Amino acid sequence: MEPNSSADAVAASVAAESVARLTALFRNQSKFHLGGKENWSISSELVDFLLKTLHPGQATLETGAGFSTVIFAMFRCRHICVCPDVGEMERIRSFCAGNAIAMDTVTFINEPSQIALPKLQMGELDLVLVDGGHGFPVPQIDWFYTSYALKIGGLSVIDDIELWSCHILSAFLKKETGWCSLGDIGHRTAVFEKTESFDYKEFCDQPYVVEKSRMRSLVLKARRVLSLIGSGNLGELRHRIKKLSA
Ligand SMILES: C[S@@+](CC[C@H](N)C(=O)[O-])C[C@H]1O[C@@H](n2cnc3c(N)ncnc32)[C@H](O)[C@@H]1O
């Protein structure tokens, strides 16, 4: 994620400064969502993180669209935005045209991410923002398909972890090998660095699933014991305890 040379570093810091200036100017003006009536933008903490992290020319992808898309455009990232809402795309395009923000590095894919991502050629990505559909399992689908394309050292940014569907993805990744948690940003966002090549793993190789399943299995056993006691079936209970201690 670091720039390659000192010239790149200077270009990146100039870009970050001018994007920061424009961001302060634009942030509260933009209503891209719900037919132009709402602003469901990423938090100001996540805006600051993107300003510190992005560099011109990086390959990025987001699910969902909004002010974040404008930031990727301002940074001249080679950006893919996957969002089914054509109205949002048109409002973002016209906002950018009206404010002299070039959009030629941004490609919109107007489909739900769960349909688009499995068939999309993404190339190698530096950063992914998961902020599209929030119903289970869309955040998981977004993370899963983009993880193949993310470079080792690239970042997967999971937004809205206050929602259970996003929270369990973040909790899962905090225990998962191949990912390093870089911590939460504010209360809403978790950031993970990909540290190994990615592929699907069976549940027994996923520490979070193993831990949660062990707990669940203990709870189920305890419930069974209580129900045997409750029904007065002490013979069966003795039999089971004997089997356990054999
Ligand atoms: C919270 S908003 C995104 C906010 C945006 N990141 C910003 O900074 O303004 C959620 C977005 O997800 C989009 N969306 C809803 N369902 C989706 C899906 N299945 N696939 C992709 N995007 C979806 C909505 O149209 C909306 O743009």
The ligand as an SDF file (V2000), in Angstrom:
LIG
                    3D

 27 29  0  0  0  0  0  0  0  0999 V2000
  -24.5690    2.8150    3.2590 C   0  0  0  0  0  0  0  0  0  0  0  0
  -24.7990    3.1100    1.5490 S   0  0  0  0  0  0  0  0  0  0  0  0
  -23.1780    3.3440    0.9790 C   0  0  0  0  0  0  0  0  0  0  0  0
  -22.6170    4.6360    1.4250 C   0  0  0  0  0  0  0  0  0  0  0  0
  -21.3840    5.0820    0.6670 C   0  0  0  0  0  0  0  0  0  0  0  0
  -20.2500    4.2310    0.9400 N   0  0  0  0  0  0  0  0  0  0  0  0
  -21.0660    6.5160    0.9890 C   0  0  0  0  0  0  0  0  0  0  0  0
  -19.9630    6.8090    1.4850 O   0  0  0  0  0  0  0  0  0  0  0  0
  -21.9400    7.3750    0.7770 O   0  0  0  0  0  0  0  0  0  0  0  0
  -25.2320    1.5080    0.9520 C   0  0  0  0  0  0  0  0  0  0  0  0
  -25.1720    1.4050   -0.5470 C   0  0  0  0  0  0  0  0  0  0  0  0
  -25.3620    0.0430   -0.9150 O   0  0  0  0  0  0  0  0  0  0  0  0
  -26.1260   -0.0110   -2.0970 C   0  0  0  0  0  0  0  0  0  0  0  0
  -26.6790   -1.3780   -2.1610 N   0  0  0  0  0  0  0  0  0  0  0  0
  -27.7980   -1.8970   -1.6230 C   0  0  0  0  0  0  0  0  0  0  0  0
  -27.9170   -3.2120   -1.9240 N   0  0  0  0  0  0  0  0  0  0  0  0
  -26.8000   -3.5250   -2.6330 C   0  0  0  0  0  0  0  0  0  0  0  0
  -26.3140   -4.7260   -3.2290 C   0  0  0  0  0  0  0  0  0  0  0  0
  -27.0030   -5.8640   -3.1280 N   0  0  0  0  0  0  0  0  0  0  0  0
  -25.1500   -4.6780   -3.9080 N   0  0  0  0  0  0  0  0  0  0  0  0
  -24.4390   -3.5280   -3.9900 C   0  0  0  0  0  0  0  0  0  0  0  0
  -24.8460   -2.3630   -3.4540 N   0  0  0  0  0  0  0  0  0  0  0  0
  -26.0120   -2.3710   -2.7820 C   0  0  0  0  0  0  0  0  0  0  0  0
  -27.1290    1.1190   -1.9260 C   0  0  0  0  0  0  0  0  0  0  0  0
  -27.6610    1.4960   -3.1650 O   0  0  0  0  0  0  0  0  0  0  0  0
  -26.1960    2.1930   -1.3160 C   0  0  0  0  0  0  0  0  0  0  0  0
  -25.4970    2.8610   -2.3250 O   0  0  0  0  0  0  0  0  0  0  0  0
  1  2  1  0
  2  3  1  0
  2 10  1  0
  3  4  1  0
  4  5  1  0
  5  6  1  0
  5  7  1  0
  7  8  2  0
  7  9  1  0
 10 11  1  0
 11 12  1  0
 11 26  1  0
 12 13  1  0
 13 14  1  0
 13 24  1  0
 14 15  1  0
 14 23  1  0
 15 16  2  0
 16 17  1  0
 17 18  1  0
 17 23  2  0
 18 19  1  0
 18 20  2  0
 20 21  1  0
 21 22  2  0
 22 23  1  0
 24 25  1  0
 24 26  1  0
 26 27  1  0
M  CHG  2   2   1   9  -1
M  END
$$$$
